[in-house]
Amino acid sequence: MQGPSPGPHPHHRPIPHDSQVQPAATRRIESDPSPNAATYLSGSRLLRVGWILLGTAFLGVFLFALLTIFMVKFRNASPANPAEQVNAQSEDATPSTDLAPSAKDNDSDAELLPLKVGSTEDNHLARTDEVDRILGGGLQPPPAPPPLPASAPRPSIRPDNPPPLPPAPELPAPPKPADVPPSPPAKPQRLAADVAFEKRLQASEDDLRQQLLAVPELRLFSDLEIESFRAMEKKDERAVRGVPRSQIDYTFNLRLNKAMRQAALKSGLSLLSGPKCQLDPASATIVQTLSKNLRDMGFVSVPVTPVRVRFRSGKVANVAGTTNLNGSPKEKIEAFKEWCDVNKVEKFRGALATLLQMLQVEDDATRLLLVRELAKVNNAAATAALAKRGLVDLSPEVRQAAVAALQKRPAAQYVPILLQGLRYPWAPVADHAAVALLTLKPEGAVPKLVDVLDKLDPSVPVLDPKAKKGAVPELVRLNHMRNCLLCHAPSMSDKDGLVRGLVPTPGQPLPRLYYAGQTGNFVRADITFLRQDFSVNLPVMAATPWPNEQRFDFVTRVRPVKADEMPEITQKPTGQLQREAVLYALRGLTGKDGGDSTAKWRDMLGITTGKPAVRK
């Protein structure tokens, strides 16, 4: 019997391949010959294509957003203003050489400069990290600082419009002895002393500048000696044997630096030494950046030097340098104010010292902005800087602004500075200290004032028990451009100092760029041996080829007194003006008059502590 044919069973379907598997709904639609099924199938395919296009669009938007965020962050990491970009480009383009002095020079200078200086690689890494942190996202402006206290107005006090003095009380006609007893002599004497003191306070900025012209100038070496020294440097025979000129210059600068420091110590100047003389690499980087920006705006140590002022908007203006007569141009003031407000320089480490060093010789408008920037920083260093500005600044307006900024600060931070000012060798500083104490009225200042009254006069010679010689404090002035190698260490190349300055030579024209250049004698401003009390621009006679106005740094020295000077100095009425300032402050704060007797003041105020000074 023959079986059925091997063909497919009517109820059996072959298993399709994976690629042929379709949803049941799709198979039914494809097998359905009706028009509605074909339309549905076409719409389904279009819907899938639409979803694919929509997903692609979302992916493109996401990638574009990531690219935009990356570009914004990269742009914020660039320098804060065009001037910084120019400085950065100029630094990258500057050729550098790694030169070292001979072993003999290193051995002779090891004791002279006992400074711990990091390697060039370490300094470079610290500098890169600090610049990235400060000049990157760190320059975003924080909230605006509060204005200066309005409780202490700053009236303009000018030579042609001095403030009126309080009217002196009209004294009655001398009464008859039988009618009224005579008034005690203390009150008329007190009023006369106060009137005389207030008359001294009317001294204008020009008056004080004239007084500073009478301060003796200290020259450790004459111009002829410096010129002879530089002539020997140029004729050094090592140059013909292939020794680099920079190394020869560095060797001579080391010798001159050592000779000037030894002469300064013999003259009674106090010099710093050791690691405390040097800034750390991070702070030196910030000082370098700030000083370059300030120089781009025309703030240099050489007066009347014309510069090109660059605004943040890209505008560039040519302005003349500062003079005592004309002051700073308006464009220069606007550029400085804009730079401070945009970059918020008060948060920069090293900003206070840099601003003080470069701006204290500018006109009063710039110094008022300096006080404004100092007032934004709320720490002890800023308080001390404000107190000193209130003592040594020549402008009454600037002093009043500085004292007003001290009103909300701890008295313990500024009272010691004001008390030291009462014993400063230059009497106007003591006058300004008395006015500041009367304005601020710090708690607990009266007993300390009595202690100051009990001390020796600041200009009386003091016997040194070890040397058995007399020594006397004295204010002197140093020409800023003649003493670079006294205040700073010499620099051999652009690798050993972040803040470098070119040393001028007396009798030779100043370089066009005072703080720039690749050849010549250089110092590094990150190492400082002598710090001045204050600086002022003063006129100089026969200054050619240098400017007629030059910067002078004022310092206090304790010089030895010669035997033939002792009778003359002891006979002078020294220290009387400083003592009058202390008495004026005591009378103003207490409303009492103890005369010139320290014991009477102590008894009147109930002060039992303190011992009278022994005068020798």
Helices and strands as residue ranges (DSSP letters): G 18-20, H 24-31, H 35-76, H 82-93, H 103-109, H 120-135, G 137-139, H 186-200, H 205-213, H 223-234, G 237-241, H 245-266, G 275-277, H 281-296, E 307-310, E 316-319, H 330-343, G 345-347, H 351-359, H 364-375, H 380-392, H 396-405, H 411-421, H 427-440, H 445-453, E 462-464, E 469-479, G 480-482, H 484-487, E 488-491, E 500-502, E 522-528, E 534-539, E 549-560, H 566-571, H 576-590, H 598-605
